[in-house]
Amino acid sequence: MKKKNTNLHITNTKTDKIFVSIVMPVYNASATVSSAIKSILAQKFTNWELLALDDGSTDNSTEIISSFNDPRVRLIICEHNFIATLNRGFAEATGKYIARMDADDLMIPERLMIQVAIMEKRKDIDVCSSWMETFGKDIANKVIGDLHGEIKEPILKLLKDNFIFHSTVMIRRNFWIHHKIQYMNYSLAEDYKLWFEMAKINARFYIEAQPLLYYRISKEQVSKSHHLEQKKTSEEIRWEIIEYLIAQIKDLDQLLQLYTLERSLVEKQILPSEIAIQQFYLIINNILQKN
């Protein structure tokens, strides 16, 4: 994997006393969790705690985590309930910022340093994410990312797609606590729902235009093995976004009538949900552009 352009000019802010909590759920990740932790230990920013939350693993993941003799690495045993495990991780976090990490991914050494510097410089930013680079066995490395900088109209952009990569985010903990935010039980798309709920309470999002994380692609990934279920849940969220945006637009009864008609056609399997959602994105975007 190639060394990245890390844009170190953004790290001039003094960050040596800033504390970061890293929330990393672990489920049967014995093949990858050691590499994930080593990438955290290699961070140039060192004032962190790792909350490694075992989500009811049946392999030797916990033994591997326990083998790291570093007081910053904290193993937390949980029952097998991914959403509850995520929420426990955020509840146990003590840092000024909370960074997400998955047990099969790798941080670049500058990840925490860059994101802390952005959050310290931009006090108005609540969520900082980045692009990422795929890797894996027989996988060609590819940088994934498009949007960058502060995201304007995040709810409308979320209607188009989930533009925030979950394991790249760093969240301002005070914002999380103040608004009593929790992950919700949206199967395989809990992060998508989270961004929507945060956007509704005016969270501000920023995307760093470089990959700060290596995202592992493998046959065992939940996102691949349960693709259809994830797609269905994501579509449910997008319909929720449409309903929310329609409610914000006044004096457009015809739009509401169109929504009722198209939902009926989708339920009768006459109109594909994806096509209907795309139509509403174009219509709502056009209306908002004119206002």
C-alpha angles and dihedrals in degrees: 000000000000125000111256133231096251099190091225092180087086093060098072092108112101106252104160093112097043114109124214128194115207114206112203121170113204126201120169091327099143091132095056113017094087091057091046092053092045089055088055092048087053093058115128087216103070107178098096144112123216116216102198103190113196106212097205098296118189095198128067097279092122092053091052092050092047091053091071107096098206123115090217090066110083123184116209119188115217137173116255101277112115098198093047089047092053092049091049090052092054091044091052094046116110102180129110086239131032119213123195122221135171123220094239098049134080131224119220108238093253098048100104093038093054096044094046090051091052093048092047092049094044105046089175094063115097101177125033119187135160146203118277139209123230122226139163145120110324088355123130110227112249132178112230119200142093115169118066141174122025110346115233119205093007095179092058090046090050088056088061094048146316099279097177119085106220100216093050098059131112115191130198103244095209089060091050093050097041092054094039091233121188136176110253129217099263102144113242092342102067091127093053090053090046094056090049092051091046092048090053089060091049100259111172118227130205128186121201109221098230135064111267093170138050107223113207118224115203141151090247096061115125090220089061101037093049098034097136093050091048091049092051093050091047090053090051089055092048090053088052088053091050091051090049094049094046089053089056093054113081129211097013104120090154090062091053090048090051090050091053091048096048094046088053091050091049093050089051089050091239094117122037111241092228092058093047091050092050090051092053092048091055093045096047093043090052092050093049092047090056094048 
